[in-house]
Amino acid sequence: MDMLNSGLGMVATIFAINIVYVSFLTMRTILTLKGQRYLAAITGTIEIAIYVIGLGLVLDNLGQIQNVIAYALGFGVGIIVGMKIEEYLALGYITVNAITTKLEDDIPNKLRDVGYGVTHYLAHGRQGERLVMQVLTSRKSERKLYQAIEELDPKAFVISYEPRTFQGGFWVRKIRR
């Protein structure tokens, strides 16, 4: 008996196909948002081929509720798998703003010493002066940066966001290399 003709084999196949399909869908969406149009188009082409195969299997066997359930569960698991893949790839860059009350420490230079580009300035908060540091880094280095800031000032206020464009500065030269 081949795998697709057995009830359990069909369920497993539909489940697996949908995990792969939704993982591709997630990656295509992320690539699109990051402006990687050609890679997104290639990913989308593979994605839709997998989608048609998976949906075809479900529609050919629509009388079997377990196939529909496998399709739905595969969709949910595929979202999680796609997000894990994206976390692993960590595409792009982030800007981290760290605000500290430690004005006397040389925190910006300590971050520079471990390889981060830091722009810093004094600012005024509700309870006095603050040191604001702006750091651009790759998403692959994001956790290390958070750890470095935590070691230098566990009470620092940290917020991050993804920049869409770069122009000027030493980072642009580094990225283009």
Steps between C-alpha positions, in 0.01 A plus 500: 500500500659830405509790744241721330241223481505437874286735709782581741747549214268750332453693825877509562570610143242780509628614841864506382420672170312775679783557748740546208251718309431736791871520587563619144205740525644648821846537347358655182306754704809593701716525189238724339492728804879520497506603134655175369268490197680239287559258786138554609380424145701176483377399846142584396529280191607201711238587761209497255610171341502337844164663581333362187626148572386510864163654428448256214552207736247641744241580232539154341426347840258756641275232647774413748476751786842396633654641180341840562616489863853405390496792252391745772748370757780506240415864433536592869822303548634648175462851642710404802761324284519797260551741791774278645675490163482880477639536853787269405576692179459837680483699178568871504603758757357660811552830671517484877448805718633455851439766764698495822548717808866393523658818367838449664566160346643488150233265371510614134872426472457165673244406237729630225785290642297183436420604142181707503461840339349734755363850469429653837375823647372646825126537542269617774242268650243550770756437773804667351772443243523178306752357260333385176687257279392405152649178363449345157580129480413190303211295634745211544682713761184626670509270806870563559436874495217467753729293724780758473262782594359292787851440637586871479170623647234250609254789545544647151182565304539324164279520194569371150355538153584398145633778277380489138779698331862592562690800372839631611708399799747219542227233510398566139858437386515184714165368365596557135818299549 
